Amino acid sequence: MAGMDINCWRSVGTKNAPRDQVRCRRRPPREAKELRAAIRAARDGDGAGDALLYELPRGYGSGVRAAARIVVGVTPVLVLLGAVAAVVAPSSADLIVFWLVILPGLIGGGTWMFSRTYDTGVGITADGVLRAEGWSGIRELQLRDYARVTVKERKDTDVGIGVEG
């Protein structure tokens, strides 16, 4: 799935330098330009105030997020029960494996893969803090502590677009 990566590099000029990465859904070119401008302003600003420079709200509402998490949580249980049932009742193992192992595995895995990028919210404040909220929790990164911050669009072919500071 196409998306965007915000890479925060700890050092410049070092091959395979450590970085922190925030993944979010792809934005139209105008909004991607606003994101880059907000990163530049947050890194170059004087640090006064915590005004919000850029916000990308989370992709799901609370009800859809709850349903997606239930689907992802129930999937391992169904797969495990289906595997046990296939061993216990080998005569109907083909149907059991399909309905209780493969199908829930595909649905749950697809839900997780889509949701981990689509349901990510990003906020950048004037004091240089990037706050990312998603399925892996809440992260706050101080953009001024990094040597370089880049925004990269993920497509079939990777095209890097950078913002240096």
N, C-alpha and C positions, 0 to 999 in steps of 0.2 A: 504494500500500500504506500502510495506517495505521501510524504510528510516532510517535516523540516527538523533539522538538528541544530541546536545551539551548543556549540563546542567552546568550552572555556579552557584554554591551554595554560598550563603552569609555567612553561618556559618556551622560548622561541629559538629556532635554529637547531634544536636537538631532534634527531630522528626518533620517532615513536615516543615523543614526550608524553607524560601523563596528562590527562585531561578529564574534566567533568563534562557530562553530556546531558542535555535535556531534549527529549523528543516530543514534538507536538504535531498536530495535523497541518497539512499544507494550507497556506493562505494565498489569496489573490496577490498579484504583484504589488498593488498599491499598499496593502496591509503589510506585506513583507518589507517594503521600503520604510513604512512607519516603524516596524520592529527594529530594523537596523538603525534608524535615526534615534529611537529611544535608547538603544544600547550605547550608541555614541554619546548621547547627552548624559546618560547615567554614569558613564566612565569619565567624562570630561567635566562634569558638574562640580560645584563647590560642596555638595553634600548637605546643603541646607534644606531641611524639610523632608517629608516623606510623601510628597505628591506623586500620584500615579501617572507615569509617562505612557505606559502601554498596558493594555489588558486583553488577553485572549481567554474568554470564559470557557469553562469546561463544556465538553460536547454533549453530555447527557444531563437530563434533569434527575432529580433524586429518585423518582419512581423507576425510571429506565435503568439507572445505575444499580438500584437494589435488585431488579429482575436479572440483570446481567451477572451480578455477583452470585445470585442464587444458582443460575445456570452453571457458572464456573465451579461453584462449590458442590453441586449435586453430581457433576460429571464423574469424578473419581469413584464415588460410591456406586453409581450405576455400572461403571466399567468393572469394578471389583466384583460386584454381585453377579454380573454377566459372566465373568471368567469362572467364578466358582460354580455357577449353574451349568456352564458348558462342560465342566469336568464331571459334575454329579449326574447330569442327564445327557450322555453322549449321543443318544438317538436323535435328539432335536438340537444338537449343538450348532448347526448351521444357522438356524433362525435366531437362537439365543445370542450367538456371537454377533450377528448383524444388528439386531434390535437393541441389545444391552451392552455391546462393547464398541463396535465400529461407529454406529450412528451417533450415540451420545459423545463419543470421543471427538468426532469431527465437529459436532455442534459446539461443544464446550471449548475445544481448542480454537475454533474459528472466532468464537465470541471473545475469548481472551486476547487473541492476536489483534483483532480489530479495536477492542476497547482500550488496550494499554496505550495506544497512540491517540485515538480519537477523543478519549475522555481525559485529556490533559489540559489544565489551565495554566497560563503563564501571566505573571504580572511583573512589571519593572517599575521601580520607584526612583525618585530623583536622588535619593541617598546612595544609589548604586546597588541595590538589592534586587536580585532576580528570584522570584518566588514561583516555584512550580508545584502544582497540586495534581496528583494523579493516582493511579491504582497502586503505585509503590510508595505512597505516602506524600508528605510535604517536604520539600527541600528549599532551603534558602541559600543562595550563593551570593557572595559579595563580589561584584564584577570588577571592582578596582583592585582586587587581590590577584588577578590573573594577568599574565603578560599579554595575552591575545584572546579576543572573543570573536568567533566566526559564526555565521548563519549559513547553513548548507541545505539545499533542497535535495531530498531523496527522490529519485525517479528510477527509471530503468537504467539510465546512465547517470552516474553521479556528477553533478556540476557544483563546484565549490564557489561560494560568494562570501567574501570575508569583510569583516569590520575590524580594523586594527586600532589599538590604542596605546 
